[in-house]
Amino acid sequence: MSSTLFRTKKVEQSIQDTEEPEHALRRSLSALDLTVFGVGVIIGTGIFVLTGAVARDTAGPAVSLSFVVAGVVCALAALCYAEFASTVPVAGSAYTFSYASIGELAAWTIGWDLVLEFALGTAVVAVGWSGYFRSFLANNIGWHIPAQLGGRDGAGGFGFDICAAVLVLVLTSILVLGMKLSARVTQVVVAIKLIVVLIVIIAGAFIVNSANYDPFVPPSEPTPSGSSLKAPLIQLMFGWAPSNFGVLGVFTGASIVFFAFIGFDVVATAAEETRNPQRDMPRGIIGSLFICTVLYVAVSIVVTGMQKYRKLSVEAPLAEAFKSTGHPWYAGLISFGATIGLITVCMILLLGQTRVFFAMSRDGLLPRFFSRTHPRFRTPYRPTILLGVIIAIVSGFTSLRTLGELVNIGTLFAFIVVAISVIILRRTRPDLHRAFRTPWVPVIPIVSVCASLWLMLNLPAETWIRFAIWMAIGFVVYFLYGRSHSRLAPREETTPDTARPPGGTAG
């Protein structure tokens, strides 16, 4: 049994699967498209929402350092992702990478993890977009969405967020129609979003009051008494009293604002739809991450300099900071930019999830019914429609902060698996052509593992419990269905696919 859990799928077999007409995706993306996708999904919730919450409650003006820490962790992981995406240009991202190196059980585990990460990420961003959109309609047009259709916060604790659900369904339709259309929509939206962000940085720099930076790293404060499960796991492990601010507050803040960087790994899921993945995947992954890190740090420095961190808004920190300094016009512009900008974040997270689901179904770990592409658009329309409808429903009842932390732990876990996979594949398949090579292997991957694990330990203990429950469900599904239906399963364990024989295992 242990041999079946660690059976690997050869890189050559993975690439060969992409050439099957019924299961092939159209290659239409360039390096610019990938970079725009990365920037489009990364710049969003982090700048428009999380900056204020983390600065006010966790790190103070040192939230800029939290962004730096999170950016460094992502950069280490990005180097590993870039090597894999250029070597194994197949849909599925970390799922595909671990299948080629560690084995099937690890691949299933990370695939199951990514499905949760991208699904909840899409729902969280859709709800965040809905809040900005409803605010924009109310403040600028005078239209008010009924409380029962504005989410559960607007109707006495219960309601359905119709705006978030409709957004997900519209984006689902765009993704079904084709990647190139998705790329064109993203380019237009990202251009608007970048203009708004640059205006915030430039205009805000002239309003900064240096007194607001004092103290830059606020002294540590004990957190209010409550459930110990809400404290970071590392504090519970070592008996530390739960606290905010101070040096530990910077790291705790980094584990939260890490949500703002989720996206560059989504670029890797589009490897199979890239015209020249060996050259363009590293450029898209690393380029988008660098651009966004610089913008994040600049915005966080400006916004905490404009308004004292204790007074920052949690819902719309940038807009409220400009209002507090007597510049309401900029506040309206930011609300518009957030309303437009979060659309791409939602779309690309949905894109990433459908590609992982598609790759898993093509390998037989999920029903093969979902691995057929549309005869005209060459997109995985079946999983796109299924997941789009499910997420549209879930987004109507989403709790932002709780699910946001769950997304973070799932992403960091994926980073760890990819870093380990780089080390393993270097040893088991040194013959593979690598258009991009992660420098200083195994040092960089090991540091990446440690950095990701550190941020995971700074997440609340209750987040770990929820994550463990989800993974336990995944193991049940794998042993009841995936293990026996895998295309790598021996013939006596499953009915072979009549379309083509199951693949072999790596030596």
C-alpha positions in Angstrom: 0.0 0.0 0.0 2.8 2.4 0.8 4.1 2.1 -2.7 0.8 3.3 -4.1 0.8 6.4 -1.8 4.2 7.5 -3.1 3.9 6.6 -6.8 4.9 9.5 -8.9 3.9 10.7 -12.3 6.7 11.2 -14.7 7.3 14.8 -16.0 7.2 13.4 -19.6 3.8 11.8 -18.9 2.4 15.1 -17.5 3.5 17.0 -20.5 2.1 14.3 -22.8 -1.3 14.5 -21.2 -1.5 18.2 -22.2 -1.4 17.1 -25.9 -4.6 15.1 -25.8 -7.2 17.0 -27.9 -10.1 16.4 -25.5 -8.1 17.4 -22.5 -5.8 20.1 -23.9 -5.9 23.8 -23.1 -5.3 26.6 -25.6 -1.8 28.2 -25.4 -2.4 31.9 -25.7 -0.7 33.7 -22.9 2.6 35.8 -23.1 4.9 37.0 -20.3 3.1 40.3 -20.2 -0.2 38.5 -19.8 1.2 36.4 -16.9 2.7 39.5 -15.2 -0.6 41.3 -15.5 -2.4 38.3 -14.1 0.0 38.3 -11.2 -0.3 42.0 -10.5 -4.1 41.8 -11.1 -4.6 39.2 -8.4 -2.0 40.3 -5.9 -3.0 44.0 -5.7 -6.3 44.1 -4.1 -7.4 43.1 -0.6 -3.9 43.8 0.8 -3.8 47.5 -0.2 -7.5 48.3 0.0 -8.5 46.5 3.2 -5.8 44.7 5.2 -3.4 47.6 5.6 -5.7 49.5 8.1 -6.7 46.4 10.0 -3.2 45.2 10.7 -1.8 48.6 11.4 -4.5 49.5 13.9 -4.7 46.1 15.7 -1.4 44.3 15.3 1.7 46.2 14.0 1.1 49.9 14.0 3.2 51.9 11.4 5.5 48.9 11.3 2.9 47.2 9.1 5.3 48.2 6.2 7.8 45.8 7.8 5.1 43.1 7.9 4.7 43.6 4.2 8.5 43.3 3.7 8.6 40.0 5.8 5.7 38.5 3.9 7.3 39.6 0.6 10.6 38.0 1.4 8.8 34.7 2.3 6.9 34.9 -1.0 10.1 35.7 -2.9 11.8 32.6 -1.6 8.8 30.5 -2.7 8.7 32.3 -6.0 12.2 31.1 -6.9 11.0 27.5 -6.4 7.8 28.0 -8.3 9.6 29.5 -11.2 11.9 26.5 -11.6 9.0 24.1 -11.5 6.7 26.1 -13.7 9.3 26.4 -16.4 10.3 22.7 -16.1 6.8 21.2 -15.8 4.6 23.6 -17.8 1.4 21.8 -16.8 -1.8 23.1 -15.2 -2.1 22.4 -11.5 0.7 24.4 -9.9 2.0 22.9 -6.7 -0.3 19.8 -7.2 1.5 18.9 -10.5 4.9 19.7 -9.0 4.5 17.4 -6.0 3.0 14.6 -8.1 6.3 14.6 -10.1 8.5 14.5 -7.1 7.1 13.4 -3.8 4.2 11.2 -4.8 0.5 10.8 -5.3 -0.6 11.2 -1.7 1.4 14.4 -1.3 -0.1 15.6 -4.7 -3.6 14.8 -3.5 -3.0 16.6 -0.2 -1.7 19.8 -1.8 -4.4 19.7 -4.5 -7.1 19.4 -1.9 -5.4 22.2 0.0 -5.3 24.4 -3.1 -9.0 23.8 -3.9 -9.8 25.2 -0.4 -7.4 28.0 -0.7 -8.6 29.4 -4.0 -12.3 28.7 -3.3 -12.3 30.6 0.0 -10.0 33.3 -1.4 -12.5 33.9 -4.2 -15.4 34.1 -1.8 -13.5 36.4 0.6 -12.5 38.8 -2.2 -16.0 38.7 -3.7 -17.5 39.8 -0.4 -14.8 42.5 0.0 -15.7 43.8 -3.5 -19.3 43.8 -2.7 -18.8 46.0 0.3 -16.9 48.6 -1.8 -19.4 48.3 -4.6 -22.4 48.9 -2.3 -20.6 51.8 -0.6 -19.9 53.3 -4.1 -23.5 53.0 -5.2 -24.8 54.5 -1.9 -22.3 57.4 -1.7 -22.1 58.4 -5.3 -25.3 57.3 -7.0 -27.7 57.2 -4.1 -28.7 53.5 -4.7 -29.1 51.4 -1.6 -29.0 47.6 -1.8 -31.7 46.1 0.5 -30.2 44.9 3.8 -31.4 41.3 3.2 -29.3 41.3 -0.1 -26.2 42.9 1.4 -24.8 40.0 3.3 -25.4 38.7 6.8 -24.0 41.8 8.5 -26.8 43.9 7.0 -29.9 42.0 8.0 -29.8 41.4 11.7 -27.1 38.7 11.4 -28.6 37.0 8.3 -28.8 37.8 4.6 -27.4 36.8 1.2 -24.8 39.0 -0.5 -26.3 39.2 -3.9 -23.6 41.4 -5.4 -20.8 39.0 -4.4 -22.7 36.1 -5.9 -23.5 37.8 -9.2 -19.8 38.9 -9.5 -18.7 35.3 -9.2 -21.2 34.1 -11.8 -20.2 36.8 -14.3 -16.5 36.0 -13.9 -17.3 32.3 -14.3 -18.9 33.1 -17.7 -15.8 35.1 -18.8 -13.5 32.2 -17.8 -15.6 29.7 -19.8 -15.3 31.9 -22.9 -11.5 31.8 -23.0 -8.2 32.7 -21.4 -7.4 35.4 -24.0 -10.7 37.2 -23.2 -9.8 36.9 -19.5 -6.4 38.3 -20.1 -7.8 41.3 -22.0 -10.3 42.1 -19.3 -7.6 41.8 -16.7 -5.2 44.2 -18.6 -7.8 46.9 -18.7 -8.8 46.5 -15.0 -5.2 46.3 -13.8 -4.3 49.5 -15.6 -7.1 51.3 -13.8 -6.0 49.8 -10.5 -2.4 50.7 -10.9 -3.2 54.3 -11.7 -5.3 54.5 -8.6 -2.5 53.0 -6.4 0.1 55.4 -7.9 -2.2 58.4 -7.2 -2.5 57.2 -3.6 1.2 57.0 -3.2 2.0 60.3 -4.9 -0.9 62.4 -3.4 -0.6 60.8 0.0 3.2 61.6 0.2 2.4 65.3 0.3 -0.1 64.8 3.2 2.1 62.7 5.5 2.6 63.9 9.0 5.8 62.4 10.5 4.4 62.6 14.0 2.1 59.7 13.0 5.1 57.4 12.8 5.9 57.8 16.5 6.3 55.2 17.7 7.1 53.3 14.5 7.1 49.9 16.3 4.5 50.4 19.2 5.4 48.7 22.4 3.9 45.3 23.0 0.4 45.1 24.4 -1.4 42.1 25.9 -4.4 41.0 23.8 -7.8 41.2 25.4 -8.8 38.1 27.3 -10.8 35.6 25.4 -10.5 32.2 23.8 -6.8 31.0 23.8 -7.5 29.4 20.4 -7.5 32.9 18.9 -3.9 33.4 19.9 -1.0 32.6 17.5 -0.1 29.0 17.8 3.6 29.8 18.5 2.6 31.8 21.6 0.6 28.8 22.9 3.4 26.4 22.1 6.0 28.3 24.1 3.8 29.7 26.8 4.0 33.3 25.7 1.3 35.7 26.8 -0.8 36.6 23.7 0.1 40.2 22.6 -0.1 42.7 19.8 2.5 45.2 18.5 6.2 45.0 19.3 8.5 42.8 17.3 6.1 39.8 17.5 3.4 42.1 16.2 5.4 42.6 13.1 5.6 38.9 12.4 1.9 38.3 13.4 1.0 41.1 11.0 3.1 39.4 8.3 1.1 36.2 8.7 -2.1 38.3 8.1 -1.0 40.6 5.3 0.4 37.5 3.6 -3.1 37.2 2.2 -2.3 40.3 0.2 0.4 38.3 -1.7 -1.7 35.4 -2.7 -1.7 35.4 -6.4 1.8 34.9 -7.8 1.4 31.2 -7.3 -1.8 31.4 -9.3 0.3 32.4 -12.2 1.9 28.9 -12.1 -1.5 27.3 -12.7 -1.6 28.9 -16.1 1.6 27.3 -17.3 -0.2 25.0 -19.7 -1.9 27.9 -21.4 1.4 29.9 -21.9 2.9 30.1 -25.4 6.5 29.9 -24.1 6.3 28.7 -20.5 10.1 27.9 -20.1 10.9 31.6 -20.7 7.7 33.4 -19.6 6.7 31.7 -16.4 9.7 32.9 -14.4 9.3 36.4 -15.7 5.6 36.5 -14.9 6.0 35.0 -11.4 9.0 37.0 -10.1 8.1 40.2 -12.0 4.6 40.5 -10.6 5.7 39.7 -7.1 8.5 42.4 -7.2 6.2 45.1 -8.5 3.5 44.4 -5.9 5.9 44.2 -3.0 7.3 47.7 -3.8 3.8 49.1 -4.1 2.6 47.5 -0.9 5.4 48.9 1.2 5.0 52.4 -0.3 1.2 52.5 0.3 1.5 51.2 3.9 4.1 53.9 4.7 2.0 56.6 3.2 -1.3 55.6 4.8 0.1 55.3 8.3 1.8 58.6 7.8 -1.5 60.3 6.8 -3.5 59.1 9.8 -2.5 57.8 13.3 -2.6 54.0 13.2 -5.1 53.9 16.1 -7.6 55.8 14.0 -7.3 53.9 10.7 -10.4 52.3 9.3 -10.6 48.6 9.0 -13.1 48.5 6.1 -11.6 51.2 3.9 -8.4 52.5 5.4 -7.1 54.4 2.3 -10.3 56.2 1.5 -10.9 57.1 5.2 -7.3 58.4 5.6 -7.8 60.8 2.7 -11.2 61.9 4.2 -9.7 62.6 7.6 -7.1 64.9 6.0 -9.8 66.9 4.1 -9.4 65.2 0.6 -12.8 63.5 0.0 -12.2 63.5 -3.8 -9.3 61.0 -3.4 -11.5 58.9 -1.2 -14.1 58.5 -3.9 -11.4 57.7 -6.5 -10.0 55.0 -4.2 -13.4 53.4 -3.7 -13.8 53.3 -7.4 -10.4 51.8 -7.9 -11.1 49.2 -5.2 -14.4 48.3 -6.8 -12.8 47.8 -10.2 -9.5 46.3 -8.9 -11.0 43.5 -6.8 -12.7 42.1 -9.8 -9.4 40.8 -11.2 -8.4 39.3 -7.9 -11.6 37.3 -7.7 -11.4 36.2 -11.4 -7.8 35.0 -11.2 -8.3 33.1 -7.9 -11.3 31.4 -9.6 -9.1 30.7 -12.6 -6.4 29.0 -10.4 -8.9 26.8 -8.6 -10.5 25.5 -11.8 -7.1 24.6 -13.2 -6.1 22.6 -10.2 -9.4 20.8 -10.2 -9.0 20.2 -13.9 -5.5 18.7 -13.4 -6.7 16.4 -10.6 -9.6 15.1 -12.7 -7.4 14.5 -15.7 -5.2 12.3 -13.5 -8.3 10.4 -12.2 -8.1 11.6 -8.6 -11.4 13.4 -9.2 -14.0 12.3 -11.7 -12.7 12.4 -15.3 -15.9 13.9 -16.4 -14.4 17.3 -15.3 -11.3 16.9 -17.5 -13.0 17.5 -20.8 -12.3 20.9 -22.4 -14.9 23.0 -24.3 -14.7 22.0 -28.1 -14.6 25.6 -29.2 -13.1 27.7 -26.4 -10.6 25.0 -25.2 -11.3 25.9 -21.5 -12.2 23.5 -18.7 -15.8 24.6 -18.7 -17.3 21.8 -16.6 -15.3 22.4 -13.4 -15.4 26.2 -14.0 -19.2 26.2 -14.0 -19.5 23.8 -11.1 -17.0 25.7 -8.9 -18.3 29.0 -9.9 -21.9 28.2 -8.8 -20.7 26.7 -5.5 -18.5 29.7 -4.7 -21.3 32.1 -5.7 -23.4 30.5 -3.0 -20.7 30.4 -0.4 -19.8 34.0 -1.0 -23.2 35.0 0.2 -22.4 33.8 3.7 -18.7 34.4 4.1 -16.9 35.6 7.2 -14.0 37.6 5.9 -11.3 37.4 8.6 -11.8 33.8 9.6 -11.7 32.5 6.0 -8.9 34.8 5.1 -6.7 33.2 7.8 -7.6 29.8 6.5 -6.6 30.8 3.0 -3.2 31.9 4.4 -2.4 28.7 6.1 -3.3 26.7 2.9 -1.0 28.9 0.8 1.9 28.6 3.1 1.5 24.9 3.2 1.7 24.8 -0.6 4.9 26.9 -0.4 6.5 24.3 1.9 5.5 21.4 -0.4 6.9 23.1 -3.6 10.2 24.0 -1.9 10.7 20.4 -0.8 9.7 19.2 -4.2 12.5 21.2 -5.8 15.1 19.5 -3.7 13.7 16.0 -4.4 13.4 16.5 -8.1 16.9 17.9 -8.4 18.1 14.6 -6.9 15.8 12.2 -8.7 15.7 13.8 -12.1 19.0 15.8 -12.6 18.6 15.1 -16.4 15.6 17.4 -16.8 16.0 20.6 -18.8 15.4 23.5 -16.4 15.0 26.8 -18.2 15.1 28.5 -14.8 17.1 27.1 -11.9 16.4 28.1 -8.3 19.8 29.4 -7.0 21.7 27.9 -4.1 19.7 24.6 -3.8 19.1 23.2 -1.2 19.7 26.4 0.8 17.0 28.6 -0.7 14.3 25.9 -0.6 15.2 25.0 3.1 15.1 28.7 4.1 11.7 29.0 2.2 10.3 26.1 4.2 11.5 27.6 7.5 10.1 31.0 6.7 6.7 29.7 5.6 6.5 27.5 8.7 7.3 30.5 10.8 4.4 32.5 9.4 2.1 29.5 9.8 2.9 29.3 13.5 1.9 32.9 13.8 -1.6 32.1 12.7 -4.3 31.5 15.4 -4.6 28.0 16.8 -8.2 27.8 15.7 -7.1 28.3 12.1 -4.9 25.2 12.5 -7.8 23.2 13.8 -10.0 24.2 10.8 -7.2 23.4 8.4 -6.7 20.0 10.0 -10.4 19.1 9.7 -10.4 20.0 6.0 -7.3 17.9 5.4 -8.8 15.0 7.3 -11.9 15.2 5.0 -9.5 15.2 2.1 -7.7 12.0 3.2 -11.1 10.2 3.5 -12.0 11.3 -0.1 -8.7 10.1 -1.4 -8.8 6.6 0.2 -12.4 6.1 -0.8 -12.1 7.4 -4.4 -8.9 8.9 -5.6 -6.4 6.1 -4.8 -8.4 3.5 -6.7 -9.4 5.7 -9.6 -6.0 7.2 -10.2 -4.6 6.7 -13.7 -1.5 5.4 -12.0 -3.4 2.8 -10.2 -2.7 -0.9 -11.2 -5.3 -2.3 -13.6 -6.7 -4.7 -11.0 -7.6 -1.7 -8.8 -9.6 0.3 -11.3 -11.3 0.1 -14.6 -8.7 1.4 -17.1 -9.6 4.5 -19.2 -10.5 3.4 -22.7 -9.2 6.6 -24.1 -5.6 5.8 -23.2 -3.7 3.5 -20.8 -2.7 4.6 -17.4 0.8 6.1 -17.0 3.7 4.5 -15.3 5.7 5.5 -12.2 8.9 7.3 -12.0 11.9 5.2 -11.4 
